[in-house]
Amino acid sequence: MSKVGRNRSILKAVKRDRSESEKLMNLLDAWQKEKNPWLVVTGINKKRVRVRADEYWGSPKNGFHMGKNDGTESV
């Protein structure tokens, strides 16, 4: 196996070992830096849908709001 192949498998293993909270913190950090990452959320009929962070959380300039920012989400 070449050096590149070995490094790739190590990187994949490191990425797999991240916890859900680490993944969410990375997404929040990117969103706060206005990079607008993709999120995977549960949509209608329990299907997983990819949406942009600005569409789901709103603009990072306005602060953090969990869930949709249009007021339709109940607490």
Summary of the structure (lengths in Angstrom):
residues: 75
radius of gyration: 16.1
end to end distance: 52.5
largest distance: 53.6
contacts: 137
relative contact order: 0.10
helix: 51%
strand: 13%
